[in-house]
């Protein structure tokens, strides 16, 4: 059984490498008429970084656009930051009168008339997004987090993708903002996350996209057709509302011959944790969110495991292979250490050496593709951090999985909010 799991995990890893290489990162060579886009940015205690998010959306080059910040009962001055930067005044339009009673007020910017702020009592991210969707007046919905900064051409690139009427949702590339917009020296933990993001988006996600099996459109940057969001019932409250929404969009796509795609030309930057404590809290929440979304959509996922690529990769690859591979990794580590002492399990030691070489190849390949896609990416430090990725971050991933699974059993509702830094970014 152990060797079967090892084979499955190794085979799928090699297959992801091949698939990611085959996936084409095409540059957009033409433009189409700008569809209406509503950018929704739920905010909860984002005051330290929110000014950069605001600056980012104001610099986006797109004509048919509205931006809607939803202040979800923040207690740190988030609304005050928005009020000061945007010069808000209370807006009493027709749509504002139809919003739920938890909405305290709707505001519009005097400086930028396409920017609105919905101020509401705290009720969670999913409901904040749903209220934003009710208010939104455009055809396409972009969801972002309060710490995210868009590249100025990101929406133009997404608009071109949605010129294909069969496309109902798309995710873009997400990079660590400290890697690109912070001039001070980067911490090792930030560099490891930057490499992890690059491997995740240019290796694993590219492979899933090649196989029509995207399972996560990150809440940090995703684009959806508004009509489909409404048709499937909006965002659902939970620990992984972005994963849940993606799975339901994939289910809709399967039933209606539509597509969920991946656009590597649309880039967004997000702030990553700068302490081990914050990183662990964030990644444990991600693992809990994954489990929550799988359980909430188990009927679709398990019934179609051999009928749908997204179901196969979520169940066989992400859930079973990766999960069991984590257990096998721990067992094999013990055996390998015993082999050093007693000198007998040489095949296991050979397996580990092969795994190390494979991880190096995957990391180097992902960095090179990222550099080609983003020429100003500084790669020297990323190549150096590959060693730390294998020695330290690999062990952290195992801990994230174990802690996430264990804590979900005892606490399937708590949603940890990562504290923002006070970094000064160059937007």
C-alpha positions in Angstrom: 0.0 0.0 0.0 2.8 2.4 0.9 4.6 1.8 -2.5 1.3 2.3 -4.3 0.8 5.6 -2.7 4.5 6.5 -3.4 3.9 5.6 -7.1 0.7 7.5 -7.4 2.2 10.6 -5.7 5.4 10.4 -7.9 3.5 9.7 -11.1 1.1 12.7 -10.6 4.0 15.0 -9.7 5.8 14.1 -12.9 2.6 14.4 -14.9 2.1 17.9 -13.4 5.6 18.9 -14.5 4.9 17.7 -18.1 1.5 19.4 -18.2 2.7 22.7 -16.8 5.4 22.7 -19.5 2.7 22.1 -22.2 0.5 24.8 -20.9 0.9 27.9 -23.0 1.4 31.3 -21.3 0.2 33.3 -24.2 0.5 37.1 -24.4 -2.7 39.0 -25.4 -2.2 40.2 -28.9 -5.5 42.0 -29.5 -8.1 44.1 -27.6 -11.9 43.9 -27.6 -14.5 46.4 -26.5 -14.4 46.8 -22.7 -17.1 44.9 -21.0 -18.5 46.3 -17.8 -16.4 45.1 -14.8 -17.3 45.5 -11.1 -14.4 45.1 -8.7 -15.5 43.9 -5.3 -13.1 44.4 -2.4 -14.3 43.2 1.0 -12.3 44.8 3.8 -12.0 43.8 7.5 -9.3 45.5 9.5 -7.2 46.4 6.4 -6.2 50.0 7.5 -2.4 49.4 7.5 -2.3 48.4 3.8 -5.6 49.6 2.3 -4.0 52.8 0.8 -2.0 50.7 -1.5 -5.0 48.7 -2.7 -6.8 52.0 -3.4 -3.9 53.4 -5.3 -3.6 50.1 -7.3 -7.3 50.1 -8.5 -7.1 53.8 -9.4 -4.1 53.1 -11.6 -5.8 50.3 -13.5 -6.1 51.1 -17.2 -9.8 50.2 -18.0 -12.7 52.3 -19.1 -15.9 50.5 -18.2 -15.2 50.0 -14.5 -16.7 50.4 -11.1 -14.9 49.7 -7.8 -16.9 48.7 -4.7 -15.2 48.5 -1.3 -17.3 46.6 1.3 -16.3 47.6 4.8 -17.3 44.5 6.9 -17.5 46.1 10.3 -13.8 46.9 10.6 -12.6 48.2 14.0 -9.2 49.6 13.0 -10.0 52.7 11.0 -10.5 51.0 7.6 -13.5 53.2 6.8 -11.7 56.3 7.9 -8.8 55.5 5.4 -11.3 55.0 2.6 -13.2 58.2 3.6 -10.0 60.3 3.6 -8.5 58.9 0.4 -11.6 58.9 -1.7 -13.4 62.0 -0.2 -16.7 60.1 0.3 -20.2 61.4 0.5 -23.3 59.5 1.4 -25.0 58.2 -1.7 -28.8 57.6 -1.8 -29.2 55.9 -5.2 -32.1 53.6 -6.0 -30.0 50.4 -5.5 -28.8 51.5 -2.1 -32.4 51.4 -0.8 -32.8 47.7 -1.6 -29.7 46.4 0.3 -30.1 44.4 3.5 -30.5 46.1 6.9 -27.0 45.1 7.9 -25.8 47.8 5.5 -25.2 51.0 7.5 -24.7 53.3 4.5 -23.5 53.6 0.9 -20.9 56.2 -0.1 -19.5 57.5 -3.3 -16.2 59.1 -4.1 -16.1 62.8 -5.1 -12.7 62.4 -6.6 -13.4 59.2 -8.4 -17.1 58.8 -9.3 -16.7 55.1 -10.3 -15.7 54.2 -6.7 -18.2 53.3 -4.0 -18.0 52.2 -0.4 -20.6 50.0 1.3 -20.3 50.3 5.1 -22.0 47.4 6.9 -22.0 45.5 10.2 -19.7 42.6 10.4 -21.2 39.4 8.9 -18.3 37.7 7.1 -16.6 37.8 3.7 -19.2 35.7 1.8 -22.1 37.9 2.8 -20.0 41.0 2.0 -19.4 39.7 -1.5 -23.0 38.9 -2.0 -24.1 42.4 -1.0 -21.5 43.7 -3.4 -22.9 41.6 -6.1 -26.4 42.9 -5.4 -25.0 46.5 -5.7 -22.8 45.8 -8.8 -24.1 47.0 -12.1 -21.6 45.4 -14.5 -21.4 42.2 -16.4 -18.2 40.8 -14.9 -17.4 40.5 -11.2 -13.8 40.7 -10.0 -13.2 39.7 -6.4 -10.1 40.9 -4.6 -8.8 41.0 -1.0 -8.2 44.2 0.9 -4.4 43.7 0.6 -4.2 43.2 -3.1 -2.8 45.4 -5.9 -3.6 44.9 -9.5 -1.2 45.4 -12.4 -2.5 48.2 -14.6 -3.3 45.9 -17.6 -4.8 43.1 -15.5 -8.5 43.9 -16.3 -7.8 44.5 -20.0 -6.2 41.1 -20.2 -9.2 39.5 -18.4 -11.6 41.3 -20.6 -10.0 39.7 -23.7 -10.3 36.2 -22.1 -14.1 36.8 -21.6 -14.6 37.7 -25.2 -15.1 33.9 -25.5 -18.8 33.5 -24.4 -18.1 30.0 -23.2 -15.7 31.3 -20.5 -17.6 31.8 -17.2 -14.7 32.3 -14.8 -11.0 32.9 -14.7 -8.2 33.2 -12.2 -5.0 35.2 -12.7 -1.5 35.0 -11.4 -0.9 36.1 -7.8 2.6 37.2 -6.6 3.9 38.2 -3.2 3.9 42.0 -3.1 7.0 42.2 -0.9 9.0 40.5 -3.7 8.1 43.3 -6.2 7.0 46.4 -4.3 9.2 46.5 -1.2 12.7 48.0 -1.4 13.9 46.9 2.0 15.7 43.5 2.6 13.3 40.6 2.4 13.0 38.1 5.2 13.7 34.4 4.5 10.1 33.5 5.4 8.9 35.9 2.7 11.2 34.6 0.1 10.1 31.0 0.8 6.5 32.1 0.3 7.4 33.9 -2.9 8.9 30.7 -4.3 5.9 28.7 -3.0 3.5 31.1 -4.9 5.6 30.9 -8.1 5.6 27.1 -8.0 1.9 27.0 -7.2 0.9 29.3 -10.0 3.4 28.4 -12.7 3.7 24.7 -12.0 0.7 23.2 -10.3 -2.1 25.6 -11.3 -0.7 25.6 -14.9 -0.9 21.8 -15.0 -4.5 21.9 -13.7 -5.5 24.5 -16.3 -3.9 22.4 -19.0 -6.1 19.5 -17.9 -9.3 21.6 -17.5 -9.2 20.9 -13.8 -8.8 24.3 -12.0 -10.2 23.8 -8.5 -9.3 27.1 -6.8 -9.9 30.6 -8.1 -8.2 32.5 -5.3 -10.3 35.1 -3.4 -7.3 37.4 -3.9 -8.1 37.8 -7.6 -10.8 36.0 -9.6 -13.2 37.0 -12.3 -16.8 35.6 -12.7 -19.8 36.3 -14.9 -22.3 37.9 -12.6 -25.3 36.1 -14.1 -23.8 32.7 -13.2 -23.0 33.8 -9.7 -26.6 34.7 -9.2 -27.9 31.6 -10.9 -25.9 29.2 -8.6 -26.9 31.1 -5.4 -24.0 33.4 -4.7 -21.1 32.9 -2.3 -21.7 30.5 0.6 -20.5 31.2 4.1 -17.6 29.0 5.1 -13.9 28.7 5.6 -13.1 28.4 1.9 -15.7 30.4 0.0 -13.3 30.8 -3.0 -12.8 27.1 -3.3 -16.5 26.4 -2.8 -17.4 28.9 -5.5 -14.9 27.5 -7.9 -16.2 23.9 -7.5 -19.8 25.1 -8.1 -18.7 27.0 -11.2 -16.9 23.9 -12.4 -20.1 21.9 -11.8 -22.1 24.5 -13.8 -19.5 24.4 -16.5 -19.7 20.6 -16.8 -23.5 20.7 -17.1 -23.7 23.6 -19.6 -20.5 23.0 -21.7 -18.8 26.1 -20.4 -15.2 26.8 -19.3 -13.3 27.9 -16.2 -9.9 29.1 -17.4 -6.5 30.5 -16.2 -5.0 33.7 -17.4 -1.3 34.1 -16.7 -1.2 37.6 -18.2 -3.4 39.1 -15.5 -1.3 39.7 -12.4 -2.2 40.7 -8.8 0.1 41.2 -5.8 -0.8 40.2 -2.3 0.8 40.6 1.1 2.2 37.5 2.7 2.8 37.0 6.5 6.2 38.0 7.8 6.3 35.8 10.9 6.2 32.1 11.4 3.2 32.4 13.7 1.1 34.3 11.1 2.2 32.0 8.3 1.1 28.9 10.2 -2.3 30.5 11.1 -2.9 31.5 7.5 -1.9 28.1 6.0 -3.9 26.1 8.6 -6.9 28.2 7.7 -6.3 27.4 4.0 -6.2 23.7 4.8 -9.4 23.9 6.8 -11.0 25.8 4.0 -10.1 23.1 1.5 -11.5 20.4 3.7 -14.7 22.4 4.3 -15.2 23.0 0.6 -14.7 19.3 -0.3 -17.2 18.2 2.4 -19.7 20.8 1.3 -19.5 19.6 -2.3 -18.8 15.9 -1.7 -21.8 14.8 -3.7 -20.5 16.3 -6.9 -16.8 15.6 -6.3 -17.1 11.9 -5.4 -19.8 10.9 -7.8 -17.9 12.3 -10.7 -14.4 11.4 -9.7 -13.8 9.5 -12.9 -16.1 11.6 -15.1 -14.7 15.1 -14.5 -11.1 16.2 -14.4 -11.7 18.7 -11.7 -13.2 16.0 -9.5 -10.4 13.5 -10.2 -7.7 16.0 -9.4 -9.4 17.3 -6.2 -10.2 13.8 -4.8 -7.3 11.6 -6.1 -4.6 14.1 -6.3 -5.2 16.9 -3.8 -7.2 15.0 -1.2 -5.9 11.4 -1.3 -2.5 11.4 -3.0 -1.2 14.5 -1.2 -2.7 13.6 2.1 -1.5 10.0 2.1 1.9 11.1 0.7 2.3 13.3 3.8 1.8 10.3 6.0 4.2 8.2 3.9 6.7 11.0 4.0 6.8 10.9 7.8 7.1 7.1 7.8 9.8 7.1 5.2 11.7 9.8 7.1 11.8 7.5 10.1 12.9 4.6 7.9 15.6 6.6 6.2 17.0 7.7 9.5 17.0 4.1 10.6 18.8 3.2 7.4 21.6 5.6 8.2 21.9 4.0 11.6 21.4 0.3 10.7 22.2 0.5 7.0 19.4 -1.4 5.3 16.6 0.6 3.5 18.8 1.9 0.6 15.8 2.1 -1.8 14.1 4.6 0.5 17.3 6.8 0.6 17.4 6.5 -3.2 13.8 7.6 -3.3 14.6 10.7 -1.3 17.6 11.6 -3.4 15.4 11.3 -6.5 12.7 13.5 -4.9 15.2 16.2 -4.0 16.4 16.3 -7.6 12.9 16.4 -8.9 12.0 19.3 -6.6 15.0 21.3 -7.7 14.0 20.8 -11.4 10.4 21.9 -10.6 11.5 25.0 -8.7 14.0 26.0 -11.4 11.5 25.5 -14.2 8.8 27.5 -12.3 11.2 30.4 -11.7 12.3 30.5 -15.3 8.7 30.6 -16.5 7.8 33.3 -14.0 10.8 35.4 -15.1 9.7 35.0 -18.7 6.2 36.2 -17.8 7.4 38.9 -15.4 10.8 40.2 -16.7 11.5 42.4 -13.7 11.3 39.4 -11.3 14.5 39.2 -9.2 15.5 35.5 -9.5 18.9 35.3 -7.8 17.5 35.1 -4.3 14.8 32.7 -5.4 17.4 30.2 -6.7 19.2 30.4 -3.4 16.1 29.8 -1.4 15.3 26.5 -3.1 17.4 24.7 -0.5 15.4 26.2 2.3 12.2 25.3 0.5 13.2 21.7 0.5 14.7 21.5 4.0 12.3 23.8 5.9 9.2 24.7 3.9 8.5 21.1 3.0 8.3 20.3 6.7 6.1 23.3 7.2 3.7 22.1 4.5 3.3 18.8 6.4 2.6 20.6 9.6 0.0 22.8 7.8 -1.8 19.7 6.6 -1.8 17.9 9.9 -2.7 21.0 12.0 -5.4 22.0 9.5 -7.0 18.6 9.4 -6.8 18.2 13.2 -8.2 21.6 14.1 -11.0 21.3 11.5 -12.3 18.4 13.5 -12.6 20.5 16.7 -13.2 23.9 15.1 -14.8 24.0 11.7 -16.0 27.6 11.9 -13.2 29.8 13.2 -11.7 32.0 10.5 -8.3 33.5 11.4 -7.5 36.9 10.1 -3.8 37.5 9.3 -2.5 40.8 10.8 -1.3 43.3 8.2 2.2 44.7 8.3 3.1 48.4 8.2 5.4 48.1 5.2 5.9 51.0 2.8 5.3 49.7 -0.8 6.2 51.4 -4.0 3.0 51.3 -6.1 
